[in-house]
Structures are given as structure tokens and as C-alpha cells.
Amino acid sequence: MYSSQIKRAMTLLALIGWAGIATAQQNPPAANPAPAARPAAGGRQANAAPPPPMKLTSNGIADGVQIAARYTCSDPQAISPGLKWTDAPRGTESFALIVHDMEPRPRKGNDDILHWMVWDMPATANQLPEGVLSNTVDLPDGSRQSNGNPGQGGILGYRPPCPPQNVPIPHHYAFEVFALDQRLNLASGATRADVMRAMDGHIVGHASLVAVLSR
């Protein structure tokens, strides 16, 4: 009698054990939850979208498009084109503009031809209007300008593009604006090399347009 009861108990325990194993196989334990994303440097989530890049636009010039005559030496009353920039990064303390002729030519030096340079534009600035005064070094907002050959023809600022005539290859003129994390505080006689050296290590944003011109 006792033997049969023991056998029945052992059979019942075996059935309970097999049922537990089957249940465990059908319902495996949940995987460890993924750790929460940690904020990246500056408090931004690691997967957050990066800030938009700076943009430079103009109503008078455009990438790859021939520069209008009123901005070139073809017009005796040439003026500078209006420029506007957006999406300057945080930490910007000033802006600088460099306009230069990128085209290579025989016996060319290391630097290409500078046509306009403006530095120490305030952090609140987002544009240069059309027709900036070219007969003064100091501008109303506290910035300063030069052109690589100041004083020629009484021009201290924007020097209109003037490539050789009847040359089939167009010249490329880069309009570049730089966002900087400090003011440069350079004297009015600063050269392009002075400005580039002072900007080194302090550029936090950049935008450009490259227009073309042939005559």
C-alpha cells in the first residue's frame, strides 16, 4: 500500500517538474532593459540632431552664377553686394568676412587676390547691406575693413572684381564669412595674414558663396 502511494507521489512530482520546464521555455525571462541615453557634452542628448550649418545668401550674387556688372569694375560706380548669414553657432563673439579671387594664374604667389576683408563685426550682426562705404576703414558697427591694396583709387573697402578681358576661363570669387569665439581687435592696417593668424583656433562656424566672372 505504502509502496503504491510513494510511486504515485514520485510520478506527480515528475509531472510538476516537466510542466515547470516547459513553461520556462515558452516564457523566457525578459532581457535586461537598455540603459537610458546619457546627455552628451553641453547637456544635449547623444542622439539629438546636430545644429544646422551656417548659411550665406545674397540677393545680388549666387553660387556658380556670373556676378552682375554693378558689383564689378565694369561699372565706374561699382558697389559691394548685400550679404546675409544665418544659423551662427552658440558662442559666437564676432564675424569676419573675406572675399578673394580663387583663380590660379602664371607666377601666382601662395595667396590669391584679396578683394575685401571685414573683421570684428559684432555677434549680433547677420548681414552686410549692399553698398558698404568703401572710403573709410572704420565702419559704424565698430568693424574694420581692408582690401589687400588699400588706398588705390581712394578705395579702402570693397575692391570690385576685375579679371583680364577676353579670357575664356572665368574667375571664381569666394565670399566667406567666419563666426569666431572672440573679437580680433586688430589695428586698421591689419593684413590678410594678420587676420588669418588671429582667427586660427577661434573659428566656430563658416559659410561661403562662390560666384564667377569673365569679361
PAZA-69242 format. One line per field, with one value per residue (C-alpha): residue in three letters; residue number from 0; y, x, z. Coordinates in nm, 3 decimals, always signed. Layout:
REM residues N
type = [ala_...];
seq = [NUM_...];
Y = [Y_...];
X = [X_...];
Z = [Z_...];
REM end
This chain:
REM residues 215
type = [met_tyr_ser_ser_gln_ile_lys_arg_ala_met_thr_leu_leu_ala_leu_ile_gly_trp_ala_gly_ile_ala_thr_ala_gln_gln_asn_pro_pro_ala_ala_asn_pro_ala_pro_ala_ala_arg_pro_ala_ala_gly_gly_arg_gln_ala_asn_ala_ala_pro_pro_pro_pro_met_lys_leu_thr_ser_asn_gly_ile_ala_asp_gly_val_gln_ile_ala_ala_arg_tyr_thr_cys_ser_asp_pro_gln_ala_ile_ser_pro_gly_leu_lys_trp_thr_asp_ala_pro_arg_gly_thr_glu_ser_phe_ala_leu_ile_val_his_asp_met_glu_pro_arg_pro_arg_lys_gly_asn_asp_asp_ile_leu_his_trp_met_val_trp_asp_met_pro_ala_thr_ala_asn_gln_leu_pro_glu_gly_val_leu_ser_asn_thr_val_asp_leu_pro_asp_gly_ser_arg_gln_ser_asn_gly_asn_pro_gly_gln_gly_gly_ile_leu_gly_tyr_arg_pro_pro_cys_pro_pro_gln_asn_val_pro_ile_pro_his_his_tyr_ala_phe_glu_val_phe_ala_leu_asp_gln_arg_leu_asn_leu_ala_ser_gly_ala_thr_arg_ala_asp_val_met_arg_ala_met_asp_gly_his_ile_val_gly_his_ala_ser_leu_val_ala_val_leu_ser_arg];
seq = [0_1_2_3_4_5_6_7_8_9_10_11_12_13_14_15_16_17_18_19_20_21_22_23_24_25_26_27_28_29_30_31_32_33_34_35_36_37_38_39_40_41_42_43_44_45_46_47_48_49_50_51_52_53_54_55_56_57_58_59_60_61_62_63_64_65_66_67_68_69_70_71_72_73_74_75_76_77_78_79_80_81_82_83_84_85_86_87_88_89_90_91_92_93_94_95_96_97_98_99_100_101_102_103_104_105_106_107_108_109_110_111_112_113_114_115_116_117_118_119_120_121_122_123_124_125_126_127_128_129_130_131_132_133_134_135_136_137_138_139_140_141_142_143_144_145_146_147_148_149_150_151_152_153_154_155_156_157_158_159_160_161_162_163_164_165_166_167_168_169_170_171_172_173_174_175_176_177_178_179_180_181_182_183_184_185_186_187_188_189_190_191_192_193_194_195_196_197_198_199_200_201_202_203_204_205_206_207_208_209_210_211_212_213_214];
Y = [+0.000_+0.241_+0.149_+0.242_+0.575_+0.656_+0.572_+0.794_+1.084_+1.047_+1.044_+1.360_+1.541_+1.443_+1.578_+1.907_+1.939_+1.881_+2.135_+2.397_+2.336_+2.372_+2.695_+2.841_+2.756_+2.920_+3.234_+3.315_+3.592_+3.943_+4.078_+4.346_+4.686_+4.915_+5.185_+5.532_+5.759_+5.988_+6.356_+6.446_+6.724_+7.052_+6.885_+6.769_+6.411_+6.189_+6.113_+6.473_+6.626_+6.849_+7.222_+7.344_+7.475_+7.843_+7.972_+8.273_+8.421_+8.729_+8.898_+9.002_+8.700_+8.322_+8.008_+7.948_+8.248_+8.539_+8.843_+9.134_+9.425_+9.670_+9.478_+9.471_+9.711_+9.725_+9.981_+10.301_+10.333_+9.968_+9.879_+9.580_+9.316_+9.268_+8.959_+8.783_+8.489_+8.268_+7.988_+8.123_+7.878_+7.944_+8.110_+8.344_+8.671_+8.829_+8.772_+8.819_+8.833_+8.754_+8.799_+8.669_+8.563_+8.191_+8.159_+8.031_+8.218_+8.202_+8.300_+8.326_+8.350_+8.146_+8.390_+8.457_+8.808_+8.969_+9.196_+9.269_+9.187_+9.293_+9.189_+9.244_+9.259_+9.224_+8.895_+9.049_+9.115_+8.894_+9.094_+9.350_+9.581_+9.648_+9.940_+9.945_+10.264_+10.198_+10.526_+10.452_+10.184_+10.205_+10.110_+10.230_+9.898_+9.905_+9.667_+9.743_+9.673_+9.649_+9.503_+9.396_+9.712_+9.989_+10.339_+10.256_+10.478_+10.606_+10.266_+10.133_+9.868_+9.656_+9.633_+9.526_+9.208_+9.291_+8.984_+9.023_+9.089_+8.837_+8.543_+8.240_+8.095_+8.263_+8.369_+8.230_+8.476_+8.332_+8.526_+8.365_+8.457_+8.319_+8.301_+8.349_+8.291_+8.621_+8.965_+9.003_+9.360_+9.420_+9.765_+9.926_+9.840_+9.465_+9.243_+8.929_+8.727_+8.914_+8.836_+8.470_+8.427_+8.590_+8.369_+8.048_+7.828_+8.057_+7.965_+7.816_+7.848_+7.915_+7.973_+8.070_+8.161_+8.122_+8.337_+8.362_+8.642_+8.672_+8.982];
X = [+0.000_+0.265_+0.476_+0.197_+0.142_+0.512_+0.514_+0.210_+0.378_+0.700_+0.506_+0.317_+0.642_+0.793_+0.490_+0.508_+0.881_+0.828_+0.545_+0.774_+1.048_+0.801_+0.661_+1.010_+1.096_+0.778_+0.825_+1.198_+1.299_+1.298_+1.636_+1.797_+1.648_+1.879_+2.035_+1.888_+2.074_+2.310_+2.323_+2.613_+2.856_+2.673_+2.353_+2.241_+2.115_+2.362_+2.106_+1.988_+2.023_+2.330_+2.269_+2.219_+2.529_+2.575_+2.435_+2.542_+2.297_+2.275_+2.018_+2.296_+2.525_+2.482_+2.693_+2.825_+2.643_+2.806_+2.848_+2.630_+2.816_+2.719_+2.944_+3.246_+3.495_+3.278_+3.070_+3.258_+3.021_+3.056_+2.922_+2.954_+2.677_+2.446_+2.521_+2.320_+2.412_+2.202_+2.244_+2.555_+2.659_+2.640_+2.945_+2.992_+3.152_+3.229_+3.224_+3.483_+3.438_+3.699_+3.632_+3.902_+3.971_+4.049_+4.164_+4.519_+4.742_+5.106_+5.366_+5.099_+5.213_+5.081_+4.797_+4.525_+4.393_+4.211_+3.920_+3.758_+3.807_+3.590_+3.661_+3.522_+3.162_+2.956_+2.796_+2.451_+2.527_+2.368_+2.425_+2.623_+2.399_+2.454_+2.687_+2.900_+3.108_+3.445_+3.620_+3.666_+3.843_+3.617_+3.250_+2.958_+2.918_+3.279_+3.415_+3.708_+3.774_+4.056_+4.114_+4.477_+4.568_+4.407_+4.408_+4.435_+4.182_+4.068_+3.916_+3.972_+3.698_+3.535_+3.757_+3.538_+3.638_+3.824_+3.961_+4.150_+3.932_+3.877_+3.997_+3.770_+3.827_+3.602_+3.750_+3.593_+3.527_+3.472_+3.267_+3.339_+3.201_+3.353_+3.194_+3.458_+3.460_+3.638_+3.699_+4.024_+4.098_+4.340_+4.457_+4.320_+4.636_+4.599_+4.686_+4.509_+4.788_+4.726_+4.354_+4.405_+4.660_+4.429_+4.137_+4.338_+4.187_+3.886_+3.660_+3.331_+3.132_+3.180_+2.968_+3.052_+2.934_+3.148_+3.040_+3.211_+3.313_+3.465_+3.483];
Z = [+0.000_+0.109_-0.195_-0.438_-0.263_-0.287_-0.659_-0.719_-0.532_-0.729_-1.058_-0.957_-0.868_-1.202_-1.389_-1.196_-1.279_-1.652_-1.656_-1.497_-1.755_-2.045_-1.903_-1.862_-2.223_-2.353_-2.142_-2.125_-1.884_-2.033_-2.148_-1.940_-2.039_-2.237_-2.021_-2.061_-2.303_-2.124_-2.216_-2.440_-2.359_-2.320_-2.196_-2.545_-2.582_-2.766_-3.038_-3.081_-3.428_-3.477_-3.514_-3.872_-4.053_-4.117_-4.446_-4.654_-4.903_-5.122_-5.342_-5.579_-5.618_-5.619_-5.637_-5.988_-6.137_-6.322_-6.096_-6.204_-6.363_-6.087_-5.845_-6.080_-6.232_-6.544_-6.356_-6.259_-5.962_-5.853_-5.509_-5.278_-5.289_-4.994_-4.785_-4.515_-4.292_-4.065_-3.809_-3.640_-3.366_-2.995_-2.853_-3.149_-3.038_-3.376_-3.751_-4.024_-4.400_-4.664_-5.038_-5.269_-5.628_-5.624_-5.983_-6.042_-6.284_-6.402_-6.142_-5.876_-5.513_-5.223_-5.153_-5.407_-5.469_-5.178_-5.273_-4.939_-4.574_-4.280_-3.921_-3.572_-3.688_-3.367_-3.262_-3.319_-3.687_-3.952_-4.270_-4.464_-4.666_-5.033_-5.100_-4.783_-4.775_-4.932_-4.845_-4.475_-4.272_-3.967_-4.013_-3.796_-3.610_-3.487_-3.750_-3.978_-4.344_-4.595_-4.941_-4.969_-5.157_-4.952_-5.089_-5.458_-5.634_-5.294_-5.214_-4.863_-4.860_-5.129_-5.438_-5.733_-5.919_-6.240_-6.422_-6.751_-7.054_-7.333_-7.125_-7.174_-6.827_-6.567_-6.236_-5.918_-5.636_-5.289_-5.035_-4.698_-4.358_-4.038_-3.692_-3.423_-3.048_-2.983_-3.131_-3.319_-3.204_-3.489_-3.595_-3.910_-4.106_-4.050_-4.346_-4.455_-4.294_-3.966_-3.977_-4.069_-3.792_-3.535_-3.646_-3.616_-3.344_-3.295_-3.589_-3.468_-3.791_-4.163_-4.474_-4.830_-5.179_-5.491_-5.786_-6.124_-6.358_-6.703_-6.920];
REM end
